[in-house]
Amino acid sequence: MRPALLDPVFAEASSLPGIGPKVEKLIARVTGVAEGPPLIRDLLFHLPSSAIVRERIESLSELPESGHVIFEGVVEHHEAPRRNSRAPFRAVIGDGTETVELVFFHARSSWIEKILPIGERRLVAGRLDRFDYRAQIAHPDFIGKPDEAGEILAVEPVYPLTEGLAQRTLAKAIRAALEKLPELPEWVTPALLAREKWPGFRDALMALHMPQEGAALVPESPAWRRLAFDELLASQLALLLVRGKARKTAGKARQFTGGQAEKMVSRLGFELTGSQKQAIEAIRTDLRSPERMLRLLQGDVGSGKTLVALSAMADVTEDGGQAALMAPTEVLARQHFATIAPLAATAGLKAELFTGREGGGNAKLAALAAGEIDIAIGTHALFQEAVRFKDLALVVVDEQHRFGVHQRMLLAAKGAAPDLLVMTATPIPRTLVLTYFGDMAVSELREKPAGRRPIETRIASSERLAEVVERIRAAVEKGEKVYWICPLVEESESTDAAAAEERHRELSAIFGEKALLLHGRMKPAEKDAAMAAFRAAAGAVLVATTVIEVGVDVPDASIIVIEHAERFGLAQLHQLRGRVGRGEKASSCLLLYKPPLGETARARLKVMRDTNDGFAIAEADLKLRGEGDLLGTRQSGMPGFSIARPEFHGELLELARAEAKLILAHLEKDGGGAPEAVRALLYLFGRDAAVRLMRSG
């Protein structure tokens, strides 16, 4: 049960003054609340991105050349624009030593004359600049009477916003939220607080939302580091509890020779790589152990993860068990089925496809429940209530970051503590592995199968679009197949689809019916038809959104053009590039960017041009953009984290893990439930499921 002292911060944000339904929706959007109303806690954890630091000026003769200032003066006169003029309204304020022009564009004269009456003394805050040697402030941040000085912050935090939400509205809501924050019991040991010179939890939030100096708002500050540590500690504590609970649940030692898997491998016509063989042996050791397997299999695009997973599935079926492979999209599930089913058949195994579109029918569901289907391949449809297994021995989750823990648990719950293998084609640096998987065993496939060629990557300005189209036309005439990826407009299927449709219309004028279209808003049958045409001779250019990022495999495709490449993260660019280079033809990738390029975007595209190594790209992405982009979820920061940032707080992860282990050791020694301080920590950072694990032992 949540500690009662947290009730004020778990109240809805709409309980604060000034937050009506419209503002509530905007706060939910800017704080990343996907379900339910935003809470006061969400406002507290929405940290500033920067700060305005204002200098108090006692005499206008001491005005700087530029900068944010606070000063007092007397309104001397107004300079109203002529009727129908586009000139601004100017109000001149001075103190006898110097004057400052307050400039207003598109403002009503009556309003300005009311707040700046001639002859009255006023307090002003704003950004000072000089034009023709005259000091000016365009649209001051604050205008008031001298006795209202307490309303101006010398250091004002600046928050990330969303369209329609004003900075002042959000700041006022956050200040109101701070008033609701109670003093909480301390969960960090006094020795660690003293060593790191960290403030308490409440003081840390106050230092960031009500800073006394600009330096407090940088991620390296003691206050920010304290909160980042708290968030990492809650995460690591929850991870250790989940892993510990999973390992306490006895698995089953599987008995097999590996013969069925070897039958399939022998039909491939090529030798497995060294890292594939190592991963298979490590998985076999896990499967033969009475403890549940919890293993992460990560490898670059085209490194052969599916074959490793298929080997494991064949091994458990040899012992009479069943296996399930869950993919995030129907396209990828069908791709897996097309690859796995024929190979499984060579070893006498039956694989079936389960997706939302086709369901499976009563006969197929009955066959699965009777154990007549060895391998079930599907999407979210696999963990529906009607899907039952006779003996689910192994769960394989592909592109694991696209599934929540709850979804993985739903599928795993369909068996008696089945072994779990999660796979990702987005190589994850060690920091992320530790953050998201704790002490899960890791296998890495760093080699490419024989015959895979490196993809030549080039960078070009979108100003050369006509030249690019002409070169694509020449390539198509030679029989090449081309992916044309449209820009990532925003996280919206409708806008991305619109961009793809527009480009498809333009390219159709050149390529006719050979130009095909694929995006997320199309019906499943339409997607299937587009892909079938692209694989066949009928199609040559597939215009698509990032729906093809994962799972689409057309060996004949040898060219990929990615528009507005500067808008994509490195991991996503690498995934998209991996759609080519799958056949015998030399392949190329063209990254089109819209100039001018920012420094980070330029560095990102340079990494893509210089290397095909997904692990090297992942490490570069970690440095350039933060961890969010590595898993293809957010643009920066750690997915699921509001405060911790790997580039600044990476070393705190090991410290948080060590502290989490100490807390668990004390809990096990005492034999009781979690103390109030630890429960408060877990609830605050959304890890309340871990509290239930503590209670259940």
N, C-alpha and C positions, 0 to 999 in steps of 0.2 A: 504494500500500500504506500502511496506517495506521502512523504512527511507533510503534516498539516502546515508547517511553516512555509512551504513552497506554494501554497494556494494563491497568494497574491500575484506571483509571476506566471502562474498557469491560468490566470483569468484572461478572457478574450481582450484583445487590443481595443475592441469597440467600447469597452467599459471606460476607457480614458476619455477625457473631454476633447471635443473637436474631431472625433473619429466617427464619421457616419458611414453608411453602406458603401458609398463611392470611394472614400479614402481607405476604408478597410480592404477593399479589393486591390487597390494599388499597393497597400502595405504587404498584402499576401504575395503579390507578384514580385516586389522588390526584395522581400526577405526569403523568397524561394519556397513558400508554403504551398504545396500542391493539393493537399486535402484538408478540409476543415478550415475554420477561421484562424487568422493569425493570433498568436498569444503575446502577452506582454514579454515573455521570454524571447520571442522572435525579434522583437524590437531591441532588446538589450544586447543580443548577439549580432545585430547589424552594425558592424563597426565602421568608423569613418575611413574614407580613402585618402584624405588629406586634411589640411587645416588652413584657415586664413589667419595669419598672425598680424595683428594691427598695432601700429606704433602710436602712442599717445603724444600729440603735439601740443606743447604749452603756448608757443608763439608761432604764428604762420610764417614768420621770417625764417623759421627753422625747418620748413617743409623739405622733405627729400625730393630727389628728382622724380621718383616714382615709388609706388608701394601702397599697401593698405594702411590707412591712417584713421585716427580719431581726433577731432578738434572742435573747438567752440568758436563762434564768431557772430557778428551782427549782419542780418540780411540788409544789403545796401540798396540794391535795385533789381528789377526784372527786365529781361530782354525778350519780349514775346515775338514770335515769328509773324510775318505778314500773312494775311488771309491767302489760302491755297499754296502757301510756301511749304517746302519740305524741310526748311531749316528747323533746328530744335529750339525748345524754350530754354532760356538760360536764366539762372538766378545767381547773382553775385553776392558772396558772403565774405566779410573781412574782419580783421581785428585791429586795424590801424597800422599794421606793419606790412601786410600782404593781403591779397584777395585770392579767392578760389571760385571758379565758375562751376556751378552745379548744372549739368546738362541733361535735358529730358527729351527723348524722342517719342512722338506719338502720345503725349500725355495731355490731359485737359488743363487748360490755363487756370480754370477756377480751382482745381484741386491743388495745383502748385502754389497758387496765391494764398490758399488756406493754410497749408502746412509750413509755408515760408513767408509769413507776413513781413513786409518791409519795416525795418526798425527794430524787429524782435531778435533776441539772442537765441541761437539754435546750436544743438549738438549734432555733429555730422560724422558718419563713418562710411568709408568707401574706398575704392581703388583709385589712387591719384596717378594721373599721367600729365604730360606737358605737350601742348600743341602751340607752335609759334611762341614758345617761351611762356605761355600762359598755363597756370596750374588749373586742371580740370578734373572733375569726378563725374562720370556718366552714370546716371541712375544710382544714387547712393544706396548703400545697404540699409542705412538707418538715418532718420531725421527726427529729432525730438527736442524737448526742452532740456536745459542743463540738469534738472533734477531727475531725469530719466536715465542717467549714465549707467545705472545698474542693469539696464536691459541690453547693453552692448557687451559682448564677450571680447576680451583682448585676444583670446585664441578661440576661434570658432571652428568646430569640426565640420567637414564637408562630407556628406554621405553619398554613396551610390544611389542613383534615382532611377525611376522609370517614367515614361511619358505620362504627363498629367499630375505628377506628384511634385509639389514644390519643396525646395530645400527647407524653408522655414516651417512648413507643416510637419515634415518628418522630424525635424530637430525638436520641435515642441512636443511631439508625441513621445520621443525617446526620453526627453527630460521628465515628462510625466511618468514614464515607465520606471525611471530611476527612483522616483519617490516611493514606488511600491516595493522596491527591493529590500528585503529584510536582512538583518545580520544572520549569516549562516554558520553552522559549526565548521571548523577547519578540517579539511581532509588531507592536506599536505603536512608532512611532519615538520615540527619547528626547526629541526636541524637543516632540512632542505631549504626552507624559507629563508633562514639566516644566511646560508651559504650562497644562494642565488640572489639574495637581496630583493626578494619578491614581496609585493604588497599582498594583503588579503584579497579574497575574491571580490568583495564589494568595492574595496578601494581601487582595485585594478579596473573595474568597469567605470567607476567614477573618473579615474585618471584619463581614460580614453574618450569618454563622452563629454566630460567637462574639463578639458585639459588646461593646465596653467602655462604650458609652453608647448611649442610645436613638436619638440623632440619626443614628447610622450606618445605621439600618434604613429610612430614608425614601428614596424613589426619587431625590430630589435630591442625595443624599450622593455624595461622590467615588467610593466603592466601587461603588455601584449604577450610577452613570453610566458607570464604566469597563466594567462587564460588559455594560450595554446597548449601549455603543459596539461592543464585541467582537461581540455578536450581530448588530447591524446591519451591521458590516463584513463578516462572513462571508456574510450575505445578499446584500449589494450586490456582493461579489466574485463570488459564484456567479451572480447575475443577469447581470452583465457578461460572464462567460464563456459562459453559455448564449446570450445575445443575439449575442455576437460569433461564436460557432460557427454560429448560425442564419444570420447574414448572410453568412458566408463560403461557405455552401452556396448555390451559384448557383441562382437561380430562373429563371423563364421569362417573357420579355416577351410578354404576351398582346395579340393584335391583334383589335380589335372596334370596331364603330361605335356601340354602345349602342342599336341599333334594337330588339333583342328586349326589352330592359328597358323601353323607351319604349312598346312595344305593350301591355305589361301595365299600366303606369301610366295609359295613356290609358283603360283600361277601369274605372278606379277610380271615376270620377265626381267626384273632388275633387282639388284642387291640393296638391302636396307642400309641406311647410313649408320655409322658408328654410334651416333647419339640416339638414333631410333632403337638400336639394339640395346643400348644401356637403359633407356627408358622402359622398354618392355621387360627387361630383367628386374628392374627396381619395382615395377608394378606387380610382377609375378611374386616377388618376395612379400609384398604387402598383401596380396590376395591369399597367400598360403598361411598368413598369420591370423590368429584368432582375434586380433584387434582390428577395428574398422580402418580401412584405408581412407585417408584424407590427403589427396595428392593434387598438386597443380602441375599441369603439363603446358608449358609455354614454348612457343616456337614461332619463328618468322613466317611470313606468308609463303606457302608452298614448301614448308619444311617436313611435311608428312605426318602431322599430328593425327589425322583421321585413321591412318593405318595402325598407329600405335594403339589408339583407342579400340579399333576393331580387333586387334590381337587380344586385348584384355577382355572384350566382350566374348570372343570365341573361347577363351580360357574358362570363364565362369559357366558358359553353357555346357562345356565338357563335363562339369560337375553337376549338371542338372538344373542350374540356375538360369535366370533370364536377365537380359540387359536392356536398359533404356537410354536412348540418346536424345537429349532435349536441345533444340536449336531456337534462337530468338525470332526467326522469321520463317514464313512458309517457303520462301525461295531457298533459303539455306537448308531447311529440312528436306525438301525435295532433292536438292543437290546431294546431300548425304545419302539419301535413299538410293538415288541412281548409282552412286559409287559403291555403297555397301551391299545392297541386295544381291547383285550378281556374284560378288566375291564370297558372300556368306553361303550362297547356294552351292558353290564348289566344295564346301566343307559339309554340305548336308544341313545347313542351318536356314531357318525361315525368318526373313525380316519383313516387317509390315510398316506402312506409313500411317500415322495418326495426326491429322491436322483439323483445324476448325472447319475447313471447307467441306471435307469429305467425311468427317466424323469417324467412321469406321464400320458403322452398322452393327446390328446385334450379333451377326455371325462372327465378325472379326473380334468384337469384344469378348465373346464367349471363348473363342480360340485362345485369346491372350490369357484369360482367367484359367483355362484348362492347361496352360503350359505348352500349347501347340505352336505358339509363336515364340521364337528364341530372342529376337531383337526387335524392340519397338522404337521407331524413330518418329519424332514429331515435334510440335511446338507446345505452347501452353496447354493444348488439348490433352496432353499426356497426364496432367494432374487433375483432370476433371473427375468427379465422383464416380462416374460410370466406368472409368478405366481401372481395371483390377488385374493384378498379376498373381500367378501361382506361387512363384518364388523369385522376387526381384532381388538379384544378387549384386548388381552393379548399376550405378547411375552415372552417366557421362553428361556433363553440362558444357555445351560449346558456347564460346563467346560469353563467358560467365558473367562479365560485368553488366550484361543487359538483363540479368535476372536479379531480383532481390533475394535476400536470405530466406524470406518467407516462401517464395516460390520454389526454391531448391528444397526446402524442408517438406513442402507438400508432396513433392515427387518422392523424396527419400522415405516419407512416411508410408508409402505403399508397399514397402518391404520390411523385413525384420532386420533393421540396422544394416542396410546395404552399403557396400563400399562406394566411395565417391571419388570420381575423377573429374576435375574441372579443367577446361582448356581455354586458352586465349591465343589469338594470332597477333595480339598487340603485346610484344615483349615488355615485361614490367621490371623496372629497376628494383634492386634489393629493398630500398626504402618503402616502395609500395607493397611489395610482397609481405614485408613485416607488418605494415599498417593494416592490410586487408585480410591477410591469411594467417597472421600469427606464426605459429611454428608448424604450419602445414608443410609437408614434404614437397620439394620442388624438383621437377625434371625439366631440362632445357634441351631443345633441339636447335643446335646452332649451325648444323650443316644443311645444305640444300641437296635434294636428291639429284642423281646423275642426270645430265641433260638440261638442267635449269640454267638459263643464260642470264647474266646481269642485264638490267634494263637501262638503256641509255636515256638519261634525263636531261632535258634542256629547259631553259627559262627564256620567256619572251614577253614583251609588252603587248597588251591588248590592242595597242595602236596598230599592230601588224596583223590584225585579225583577217583582213582580206588575203594577205599573203599565206596565212595559215590555212585558210579554206582552200586556196588553190593547191597547196601541197597535199592536202587531204584528198582532194579530187583526183590528183595524179596517182596517189597511193591506191585509191579505190579502183581506178582503172587497171592497176596491176594485180588486183585480186585481194588487197589487204582489207581487213575488218577493223573498224575504229570505234572506240568508245568516246563519246563527247559528254563530259560531265559539266553540268550547269552550276552556276554559282550558288553557294550556300547563302541564301538571302537572309534568313533568320530561322529560328527553331520552329518552323511552321510548314506543314506539308503543302498548304494552299499556295503560299508565296513561292516556295521552291518549285512546285509543280508549274506555276505560271511562267517562271523563268525558263523551265525546260520546254514548255509548249511554244513559247515565243521563238526560241532557238530552233526548235524542230520545224516550225513553219518556214524559217529562213533557209534552213538546210534542205528542206523538201523541194524548194524551188530549184535547187542544184542537182540533188540526187534522186528526186522523185520518190517512188515507193521503196527505194533502198534505204531511205532515212526512216528509222523507227523511233518510237517514243516509249519510255518506261519511267514511271514515277509512282510514289506511294499512294496517290489518290485513285489510281486506276483499279478496276475490278480484277480479282484474281485471274479470271479467264483471259482478260486483256493482257495482263502481264505474261501469262504463259504463252499467248500467241506471239507477243513481241519477242520473247526470248527464243521461241522456236524458229521464228523467221530469221533472227540474227544468227542463230547457229547454222541455218540452212543457207542456200545460195541466194535466197530472196532478199536478205538484208546485208548491208555493208556498213552503215553508220548507226549506232545506237545512241540516241540522245537521252540522257538519264540524269536523275538526281542521285544523291548518295545512297539510294535504295540498293544500288549494286555494290556498295562498299564491301559487303560480306557475302560470300557464298556463290556468287555468279562465276561460273567456270566455262569459258569458251576458248579452247586451246588455239583456235584459228585467229583470235583477236590479237593483234600485234602492236596497235597504236592506241594510246589514250591521251586525250586532250582535257585538261582540267582548267576551266575558266575561273577567274578570280581566285587563283590559288592562294593569294595572300589572306583570304578569309578562313582558310582551313588550318587546323592544327597539324603538326607533323605526323602524329599517329594516323590521323584520317587520310592525309595525303599518301602515306606509305601503304595503307590498306587499299586505297583506290588504285595506286600504281600496280599493286599485286594482281589486278585483274588481267594484266597482260604478262608476257613472258612465260606462259604456261605450255607453249607448244615448241615446235622446232624452229620457228622463224625468229630472226633477230627482232627485238621489241624496243619500243621507245615511248617515252612519256614527255609530254610538253606541258609545262606549267605556265599558263597565261596570267599575268598580273596587271592590275590597273595602276599606272604611276600617279603620284610618286609613292615609292615604297618606304614604309617606316623601317627603323633599324631592326626591330625584332622580326618583322616579316621578311626582310632581306636576309637575315641570318638563317631563318627557317628554310627558305627556298634554297639557300646555298648548301645547307646540310642535305637536302633532298638531291641536289645535283651531284654532290660529292660522294654519297655512299648509298648502297643498297642494303646495308646491314641494319635490320630492324632493332637489334639490341643497341647499337650505337645511336640510332635515331631516337630510341626511347630515352637514353641518357641525355641526349641533347635537348629533347623536349622537356625533360625535367628541369633543366637549367633555364630554358628560354621561357616556358609558359607555366610551369607548375604542374602538379600531378593530375589535375582535372582532365586536361586534354589527352593524357596518355590512355585513359579509359574511354575517351570519346564522349564524355558527359558534359562537363562544364569547360569554360574557356580558361580558367585559371584556378589555382587552389586545389585542395584535396577534395575529391567527390565525397559528399556526405559530411564535410567539415565546414564550419562557418569561420573559424578563426585561425587554425593551424595552417601554415604555409611551409612546404618542404624546403624551399630555398633559404628560408630564415630559421626554421625550427626543426630541421631534420635531425640534429643531434639530440633533441629532446625526446625523440621516439624511444631510443634505448633506455633513457632515464625513466620514462613513463612505464616502459615494460618492466623494468626492475622494480619500480614502486608497486606496480600491479601484482607482481609475484609476491612481494612482501605482504601486501594486504590480504591476498588469498591464503598465505601461510598462517597469518594471524587468525583469520576466520576459521580455518580448519582446526587450528589449535584450540580456539575457544569453543568450537562446536555449536555456536549459535548463529543467529541471523546477522545480516549486515548492520553495522552501527549506523546511526542516523546520518552522520556526515557522508559516509560512502553512498548511502541510498540517495541522499540529496544530490550528490555529484552525478550519479547515473541517470537520475530522472531529469536533471537540468540539461544534460547533453543527449537526451533521447535514447538512452540505453536501458530503459526500464525493464525490458525483457530479461536482462541479466539479473535484476533483483529477484525475479521469480525463480531463476536458476539457483540463486543463493539459498532461497528458502527451501527449494526441493532437494538441495544437496547434490 
